[in-house]
Every structure is written in C-alpha cells, then in structure tokens.
Amino acid sequence: MTFEDKLRAGRFVITAEVTPPVSVVRGDLLAKALPLKGLVDAVNVTDGAGARPHLGAMTAAAMLVEQGIEPVLQITCRDRNRIALQSDLISAAASGIRNLLILRGDNPDLGDQPDAKGVFDLHPRELMETARMLRDRGELPPGRKVSGRAQFFIGAADNPIDPPPGWSPDSLQAKIDAGAQFAQTQFCMDAGVVRRYLARLAERGLAGRLFMLIGIAPLRSARSARWMRDKLFGTVMPEAVIARMEQASDPADEGRRICLEMIEELSQISGVAGVHIMAPGNDSVIPEIAAAARQKVPRVQ
C-alpha cells in the first residue's frame, strides 16, 4: 500500500522529516533515512529548510525511491520560477515520486546568506493547481501536453490554532480548492487545541476534505521547547509540557515519553489521520518513537 492508500483505508499514518545533509556523499543521506524504513509510512525531504543549502530535495527523494522508502518531496516556491518548478514536477513524476508537500519557503534573510534573492514567482496554491493539472489533464498551464502520467498526491502545510469566535479556515479552504489532499502541520503539542481546531473545520464543512497529519516533536529540553514556542511561527507548546520538561530528571527521556503520549491521544481524535514527527538535529530518536508507536497504537498497524 502507498502512503495515500493507507490514508484512504483509514490507517493512522506516521511520517517523519529528514533534512538532507550538506554533503555530496550518498551514504550520509541514507544513514538518516534507512533507519526509518518499515517504521514510518513516508519520509519528508526538506527543500532548503531554514533558507540554507543542502543536498537537493529532488535528488534526495529519488534516492529514497531507489531504497524502497516512499518520500514526500517538499517543494518551495522561494528559489525557482514557474518554468523551473514545472520542470521539477515532471522530474518528480519521472523519478517515481508521488507525494508532494508544496510550501512557500523560508525567507532568504533568515538563512546564512541573507543577500540571496527570493523568487516567489508562484504562490503555493498556484503550484498546487499546476500539479493537479499535470496529474489530471496531463498538461502544463500553457496547455502544453506532457507525455505519461503523473500520480501526484498533493499536500499543503497548516497551522492548528485555538480558534477564536468568528474565525474561519479561509487559507486552508483555498488550499483544498487548489488541490491539496493532505496537510502536515506545524508543531502542535496540545491535543485539546487539535480537537477544537478540527471541530471548527467540521463546522465550516471541511471535515473529510483532506487528511490531517499533526506535527509533533520528541523534545530534548525545556529550553528547546521554549525556543520552538517563541521562534517557530505557528508552534503550539503548552506551559504544562514545558513544566514537565523542567521537572524531569532526564529531559530527553521525558520528551520521548510526551511524544509517544501525544501519538496515542491524537490517534483517538476523529479527523486526525496521522502524525508528522520532526526532530531537527535529533533525527536518531525518530525510529525509536515510531517503533514504540507501532506497538501501542492499533490504528498504525
């Protein structure tokens, strides 16, 4: 079963994120990705995360396909114009890459080369529409025919919030209308917020319109939890979680325990299709979390 097949069958999926290394050695990427094989349902490869260069996401995703690991190719609109992005979509399909997570991309001034120029020729919704057109009609926007068939499963980013009165999910609605079929969210370490957010989506008629995967993290320390809350836009990090990390004799072990508890609780919430585990700089812990989740969460099987 593909990642998409599992979602459509009602399985609770687990995805994980890998940042390709700053390396020309193939084994350096595989050292990060191969321990996830068989434990997660798909592996995201980032595209210039943090506005910093690394092994290209397209090459990294193709390498994972070769290894029997289903990738989620992240494509940002920051670095390439529509001609290059359309070529990337064709290249992804030719490489056996099905899953796309289409993003805006971090601003260049956030990276290590702040004088770099952002392109932003297309908005993510426009690129989603292009991917959908290529998949469904075998065409590029000018009407130019593309040989073969692209079997894309199109994803978007989302940020769960505790919705205030009157709030409406207009941005997510627009992404769904553009072709998004699944969403992976920013870190949300509060199951209560997830419940209330999904309830509001249901009230606005979005229940069942896409598969929602909630972003979670195996925290390493209270300090890192605070940094995520304060510095990573859209992160939901409750004070109760930070307090647990502060009081723990082994914060990293407590962080793993919290992460696993989150997976178990989220698996019981209607409308949550899975979790997306992100552990920047701490990739080695993800296989342990995924293996434990497969023992504890029936819907993962």
N, C-alpha and C positions, 0 to 999 in steps of 0.2 A: 504493500500500500504506500502511496505517496503521502507527503505531508498534507496535501489537500484532501486525499481520500480519507485519511484518519479524521480530519476535522468534520468532513461530511458524514462520517459514520458515528459521530458523537464521542469519539475518544477525547480524553483530556490530554492535550499535547504539551510537550516540553521542548522549547527551543533555547538555544544558547548563543551567545555572541562571542566572536573571535576577532580581534584586531590583527590583521596581517602584520608580520614583523617588518622592521626596517632592515631588510636582508634580501640578498639575491640567492640564498641557499634554500632550496625547496624543502629540505628537511626541517627548517626552522618553523615553517607554517604547519607541516604535518605533525610536528611534536605538540603543537597546541590542539590540533583538530582530531587526530586519530584517537586520543583517549575518550572522545565523546561519541565515537561510532557505536551504534547499538544502544546508547543510553539516552540520547535526545533524538527528537524526530526531525529536526533540521538545525543547521548551523548558519547563523548570520555571519557574513563577512563585511566589515565596515569599509566605507569609501572615503578615505581622507578624514577619518574621525579627528575632531579637535583642530581641523584645518592644518593637519600635518601630513607629510608624505609617508607612504609605506608601500609595501608590495601591493600592486593594483588589485582592486576588488574583483575585477573580471577574471584575471589570471588565477587569483586565489580560489574563486568559486569553481572555475574549470578544473583546478587541481583536486578539489573535493569530489567533484563528479567522478573523476578518474579513480578515486579511492572508495567509491560506493557510499559517500556521505552526501545527503541531499542538502544543498546550500540554499540560503536565502541571500540573494545578491542585493546589497544596498547600493542604490544609485542616487547620487545627489545632483541637484541642478546647479550647484555652485561653480563647477570647474569647466563645463563644456557647453557649447551652443547646441541648438536643436539638431544640426547636421550630425555632430559627433554623438549626441545622445541617441538619435535614431539608429546610427551605426552600431552603438552599443547594444541596443535592443535586438537587432539582427544577430549580432555576435553571440549574445546570451542564448538565444534560441538555438543557434547552430552548435553551441557548446553543451547542449542538454540541460541548460539552466531554466527551470520552470518558475521559481519563486522570486518575486521582485519586491523589495521594500523601497518605495520611492520617496525621497526626502528632499528638503530644501538644501541642507548642508550648513555647517557652522560658518559664521562669517570669517573671512581670511584674517581679520585683525585679531582674532582670538588665538591664532596659531603662532608658530615660531618664525613665520615670515610675513609679518603684518603688512608689508608693502605689496603683497600679492593682490592681483585684481580678481574680484569675483565676477563671474559671467552672468548667472541668473537669467539666461535667455528665456527659459521656460519656468513657469510655476509648477510645483509638483502635480497639481491637478491636471495641468495641460499634458505633462508627461504620462500620467496615468491614462488619459484619454488616448494618447498616441499608442501606448502599449495595448490598450483594449482594441483599437482599430487594427493594429497589426495582427493581434490574435484572432479577432472575429471576422475581419474582412480581408486579411492578407494585404493590407495597403498601408502606406505611409501618408501623412497628411496631404501632400500634393496630389494624392490619388495614384501614386506610382505603385504598381503591383510588386509584391515580394513573393518569390517562389518558396514553396514549402509551407510548413505550418508551425507557428509559434504557440506553444501550450502554456501560456503565462497564467500564473496565479498571483494576483496583484495585491500588494499590501501598502498600508499607509501608517504613519505614526499618529499617536493620540496621547493626550494628557488627561487622565481622570482627575476630576475635581469634586469637591463637595458642593453640589450645585445650589446657588442661592435662588431665592424666589424669582421667577420670571426668566431664568436662564434657559437658553435653547441651544442645542448642539449644532449650530449652523455650519461650523467648519467641518465637522465630521460628516454631516449630511452632504456637503458639497463634494467631499472625497468619495463617498459612496456613489453619488451621482456620476462622478468622473470615472468610476470603475473599480474602486477599492473593494476587495473581497475579504480581507482580513486586516486587523490592526495589531501592532505591537506598541505597547505604551511605555512612557517614561516610568521610572521607579515609582511604585505606589505600595508602600509598606503598611497600608491601613485597609483591612478588609471591609470595614464599615463604610469608608469612602467609596470603595468599589461597589458595594451594594446600592448605595444611594445614587451613585452616578449611573449605574445600569438601569435602575428604576426610572430615572429621568429620561434616559434614552428610550426606554419602553413606552413611556408616556408620550413621547414625540414620534412614535411609530417606527423606531429604528431597531427594535428587537428582531433578531433573526436576519437583519440585512447584511451583517458581516460577522466574522469570527473575531472575538476579542481575546487577545493574549496580554496578560498583565505583567509588566516589568517588575522584577524583584531582584534583590541583591543579597548574597552572603556577606554581611558586614564584617569588617575587621576590627573596628574600634568605635567608641563613641565619637571620637574626633572626626573620623571619616564620615560617620552618619550625619554629623552637623554640617560638614563641608558639602555633602550632597544636598542637604536641605537648603543651604544658603546659596550655593553656587551653581547647581544644576537646575535650570529652568524646568518647572513643572513637577519636580520631585515632591512626593508626599511622604514625609518622615515624621511619625507621631513622637511626641515627647516621651511616651511610655516606652517606645523602642529604644530611644537614646538612654533613658534611665536604666533599662535592663543591661545595656552595654556597659554603662558606667559602673554598675554594681557587680558585674561578672568578674570572677577570679581569672577566667580565661575568655577574654572578649571574642577572640576569633571563633572559639567553640560555641559560644553563645550566639554569635552571628549566624553560624550554620544552623543551629537549632531554631532560631527565629525564622530563617528562610524556609526550612522544612515545614514548620508550623504554618507559615503563610501558604505554601503549596497545598497542604491538606485542607485548610479553610477555604481557599479560593476554589478548590475542586468541587466544593459543595454549594457554590453560589450559581444560581441559574443565570445563564448569559455569559459566564466565563468559560471560554473554550480551551484555555491553557495558560501557561506562564512562559515568560521570556526571561531567562536568567542572564544577568550581566554582572561581570566581576572584573572591571578594568584593572590590569596589573595583578590580578589574583586568579588567572584562568585555571590554575591547577585544582582549585577547590570544586569546580563545577561538576566534574564526573562523580565525585563523592555525593554531592547533593542530588544529582539526577538518579544515581543508583539507589539511594535511600528512598527517594520519592516513588520509585517503581515498586518498592517493597510495601509502601504504606498507602498508596492511593490507588484504589481499584480501577478507576476510570483511565488510568495511564496504560493499563495492560491491553 
